[in-house]
Each structure stands twice: as C-alpha cells, then as structure tokens.
Amino acid sequence: MNFNIRSFAIFFAFVGTFTSNSAFVIDIYRDDNSYYGDHIIDDLNTPKDAWDYEVVTLYKFLNAEYYGIIRIGRPAQEFRVVFDSAWADSWVPSQHCGFTELACMLHNRYDSSKSSTYKENGRIFSRKSQELELGGFLSVDNFHLEHIEVANQTFIEMTHMSWKPFALQKSDGIIGLGWRSLATNGTIPFFYNMIKQKLVKQNLFTFYMNRDETTNKAGKLILGNTDRSHAKDNLTYVRVVDKGYWTIQMDRVTIDVKKMNKTYAFCKNHCQVVMDTSANTISGPANEIQAINNLLGAKNIWPYWPYKYMVDCRQYALLPHVSFVFNDKEFTIDSKYYVQHVVYHGVQVCLSPFVTSAIGTWELGGAFLMQFYTEFDFDNERIGIAETVF
C-alpha cells in the first residue's frame, strides 16, 4: 500500500518516540513468543563442569533488536538482554522502581529479596546523554546461561529508565561485552568474569546473525569459542585501536552507483569504526551520511522521524551495494539486507540504515553484521571478519 498524508502522519506519530541509533521498527517477520515459559528448562542443579563455552540463541524483535536469555539468582529470575559490544556494564530493571517509572514497570524486574545468592553493593549509578537517561545502584548475584553459571557478577539494578527508548524495547536489559575500561567504578564485566572463573575455552566471543523471515531467531552468540563453519572464507583480522568500545580502523567506504557509472568513496583516508552488536543501523559523520542517503535516493522524513531516511519500497532491491574495506579487503552489503522494512496497519515503509552518529564516528551495527561473521578477540586485541554462511 502506498502512503497518503494521513497514514503517514499516523504512522510516524506511533514510531516518533524511537531513537535514531536504535530504530525500533514494526517487523514484517514473525515474532514467536513460544520460546518463553515452559520451553526453558531449569537446569541450575545440573553439573556444568563439562562446559567451557556457551552458545546463546539470539532472537529478533521488530527486526531491529537482537536479544538472548539470561537468568539471575536462585531461584532463577529470567530476563531478555541485548549482548552489547558498546557497553561494559550489565544491567536489568529493579523491583525498587517507583510506580511512576513506566519504562521500568513495563519490563521484567529483578527482586533481590527473592534470591538466596544476592549480595548487597549499593553504589549509585547514573548516566545521562542526549539519547537516554538511566539511574540505579549496584548489586551482586549469580548469572545463569543455559549451561554455565557466572558467580558473583556485579550488575546495575536500574530504578530509573527514560521512556525513550526503553519503554518500547522488547529486551529488559543489557549484558555489556565491551572492554573493562568502560565499566562503572572498576567493576568486572560479565565476560571478564567468565574468563576469571575459567568458564571459556578461548578469550573471545563470536556473533553470526541473520534476517531470515521464516524464523524469529536472529542467529547466535558464542561466548568463549568460535564456529568457523559459519565463516565462508578465512577471517580478515583487524586490530583494535581503542580498548573501550570495540574500535577498529576502516580503510574506506565505497558505493558503486551503476546508473551514474561512478564509484563514490567515504572515510577516504582511513577512519575509526565501532563494531556495535546492539544497533541495527550504520551510523557515521553527518555530512557523509547525508551524501550516502542522497546517492540512495533516500528522503529525510523529518519531523515525523528525526534523522531517519526513507527509500522507495518498489525500488529498494535495485539500490547499490555498499562496500566497507578493512585491510584492503572489501566486505559488501546488499540492499535486501541493509534496507529496513516497516509495516504498520498495511502501510509499508522502507528505511535507509544510514543514520548520523551520536558520537561523531562510524558505527557498524546489524545492517552490516547480518552478512558477516565476527570474532571479538580479547587476547590478540582484534576483530576477525568473514562472510557468514547460514
């Protein structure tokens, strides 16, 4: 169905609260909730000594949010969490939220009074930026994956969560997979604790993701091991240049516009790029993002959805490939993966993934990761990239 002005206004009134860097869109793909409930087997009493890595199934919501399941405490309290390479802290909403904290109240909340393994910390946490506001306090408890228990994990109980963006997220919280320098008050991040407690085979984690419309599964995260059967070729390794975010150096970005018989380049003289497993977009400096969207024929849809651009759904399959070059090797994404489909009450919109970066640098999220297997290697301080085999 094509837009008319009234449908357009109603649609963007609905989605207008979404953030520019976390574009939570109505998904044309199935979101099967049958995973939850009795499907999860409570195996906390099962010996876990035989496990030296963990495979976490990732699920997608609105084709924009990718999350897995953890449980905290004993008896287990279950949470949907984003495994985020751009955070180091781990957090979930707290039972101590006030009744006026609607974003918190809409999610599963951790109740320390119900956990026999809870330990008090109490230090205050606060973060505020242009995009979000969070507040809470630190606590300690045991975190449970399907086969592995991470003991004495310090995390944040959030008592304040800004309505935007958290009220409309499916996930309850975050497991931070960033470098320790990002952590609050010198706390030990989740994966560092896995290493410290000798729960991993290798000191790295691996993502491979998909946008298969026949399933609500979004791929897998392997904590502590690799699965090279999902890498089409040998990995290209790119050195980490900033041990906070997973920041690497990119040679350039190119777009081959066949109808103009011309190739356009961005980030021409190398630039730094953050690999962000929590986002579904590709963000960069405002002037370059504007130029890329111009090449795609994408139209700014301000004021209905600030900083987002719309492309013609009838033509999106014909949009040019976009190539990201690392160590002189091209990694090319196709429009069928990078264009974000939005459907609301029969109204369809196709969005460009290219948005302005809040931190002024390039960030590659799901629009890139959907096609590329990635290994985040702590010991060798590098990221390995290869085309994904599903």
C-alpha angles and dihedrals in degrees: 000000000000122000124259121191095258094049090046092054094046092047096052092042085062097046098032093100093063119106124246095235095042104044103190103193135176105266125225087202125088118266104201112194093189090102091077129075121023094007090077109079115214100229098159090127093052114107110254100187091107093061119088098166138020133227114209119197111225121215128196131224122193087349086274107076123060118192145162136201129263132168127212131204134351118316089033121255111200127224138176108227138182112230097222125194089190095061131058098189124079120218145168133181116276131231084229092073113124118245090250090060094094097171089055095044092054092064139060108279130209115238112198092190089068096052122085091196097054119124124191122239105154102186112147123247126198134168130172130175139150090276106040148004125213135174137172145106139273124261136170129227142135118279120211128205120181095280106005135066119208106203127214097004114178111221140159123260102209115217096169125043122169114241090237115089104353102060092066098043121107092209120081099210149332140274105205117221097176126115119289093250087074094056123112119254094346094298120161112251121231099258092043087057090051088054093045092050091048093241097136134071093210131017094244141080129220133211129194119169141177145191097218104160092205093069140040090222114107099192134271143294117210113202110203103001146050136240107205091178084082093055114086096202139008112302121259107222120213120190120239109242099184122037098207106065113018092266123175135169120261121201096210147306120246134191119194107206103193097188088059092038088226139114119219123203132205131181081031100176099039125280139192121263132191118219103220117189092183099061129073094202140076111232134187146148113326098242094050093044090052091050092049092050089049089056090050091050089240117162124217108243097201128174094024094055115005118224094006127115130207128214130196108273090208091058105033094103088060095054116117125266116254119218128202115197123211122173089349092303120118122227108192127197123202125224091239086067103034100045111087115222118213123189123181123168091336094313113122126203129178116208132199112236091217111105136160114271117241090212095044097244136093118280123184115206136161096318086068101029093054088076101034134068110219134194119198105205118195098181096051094032094230145108120232117210132191137153110275123247109204 
